[in-house]
Amino acid sequence: MTGRKDELAANLARVEERIAAACAAAGRAREEVTLIVVTKTFPASDVRMLSELGVRHVAENRDQDAAPKAAACSDLPLSWHFVGQLQTNKVRSVVGYADVVQSVDRARLVTALSKEAARAGREVGCLVQVALDAGVSGRGERGGVAPDGIAELADLIARSEGLRLDGLMTVAPLTGEYAGRERAAFERLMDLSTDLRRNHPAANMVSAGMSADLEQAVAAGATHVRVGSAVLGVRPRLG
């Protein structure tokens, strides 16, 4: 293996140990938690090495980086997740490669995703991004819809052509009542997931937790964790 591949393998092994230990502590089977490696700002060569090391889910947050990278890796058995705030003018491109869009937070975006998925003959999984720091605007600092907006948005996704309602996503908030209380934030997301599944039983995906707080997410019941720097290292500075 190359030096970089050795580095990635060692980092992956450490993350795997953390997830396994967190599952054991929570009385959960390791298979209940899926690792998504966030590859933003890193090159397609890293994605290819990760695939060779057994990674099957990767995530990106900027279409201008993701689209060429996904094209360069189109021969690999990967599921691509889009996790960034998504503008409607990027939807056609994102639908071309994303299997799941985790950052759905407004009706206009649902309409655009449905139109492009139908045009492309694809089914795109959607997560409602929940903003646990939502203020009077009903939106969070890093996107997302307030908890009281989940049901309406979920119903819209569920009845939209080309889309599949998969569940909920959140980012631990930096402000508001959950700031610094990651476990409580993720437990709140699990409660919201329980509410959602009363009307949409198949929408059982809960994406929460990153490199610094994946243990708290697993303890709360997350089904997917999004890990970047713990696998790939410190991100290069963006130009």
DARA-V523872 format. One record per residue. N is the residue number from 1. SS is DSSP state (2 for helix, 1 for strand, 0 for the rest). Layout:
BEGIN
n ss
N SS
N SS
END
This chain:
BEGIN
n ss
1 0
2 0
3 2
4 2
5 2
6 2
7 2
8 2
9 2
10 2
11 2
12 2
13 2
14 2
15 2
16 2
17 2
18 2
19 2
20 2
21 2
22 2
23 2
24 2
25 2
26 2
27 0
28 0
29 0
30 2
31 2
32 2
33 0
34 1
35 1
36 1
37 1
38 1
39 0
40 0
41 0
42 0
43 0
44 2
45 2
46 2
47 2
48 2
49 2
50 2
51 2
52 2
53 0
54 0
55 0
56 0
57 1
58 1
59 1
60 1
61 0
62 0
63 2
64 2
65 2
66 2
67 2
68 2
69 2
70 2
71 2
72 2
73 0
74 0
75 0
76 0
77 0
78 0
79 1
80 1
81 1
82 1
83 0
84 0
85 0
86 0
87 0
88 2
89 2
90 2
91 2
92 2
93 2
94 2
95 2
96 0
97 0
98 0
99 0
100 1
101 1
102 1
103 1
104 1
105 0
106 0
107 2
108 2
109 2
110 2
111 2
112 2
113 2
114 2
115 2
116 2
117 2
118 2
119 2
120 2
121 0
122 0
123 0
124 1
125 1
126 1
127 1
128 1
129 1
130 1
131 0
132 0
133 0
134 0
135 0
136 0
137 0
138 0
139 1
140 0
141 0
142 0
143 0
144 0
145 1
146 0
147 2
148 2
149 2
150 2
151 2
152 2
153 2
154 2
155 2
156 2
157 2
158 2
159 0
160 0
161 0
162 0
163 1
164 1
165 1
166 1
167 1
168 1
169 1
170 1
171 0
172 0
173 0
174 0
175 0
176 0
177 0
178 0
179 0
180 0
181 0
182 2
183 2
184 2
185 2
186 2
187 2
188 2
189 2
190 2
191 2
192 2
193 2
194 2
195 2
196 2
197 2
198 2
199 2
200 0
201 0
202 0
203 0
204 0
205 1
206 1
207 1
208 0
209 0
210 0
211 0
212 0
213 0
214 2
215 2
216 2
217 2
218 2
219 2
220 2
221 0
222 0
223 0
224 1
225 1
226 1
227 1
228 0
229 2
230 2
231 2
232 2
233 0
234 0
235 0
236 0
237 0
238 0
239 0
END
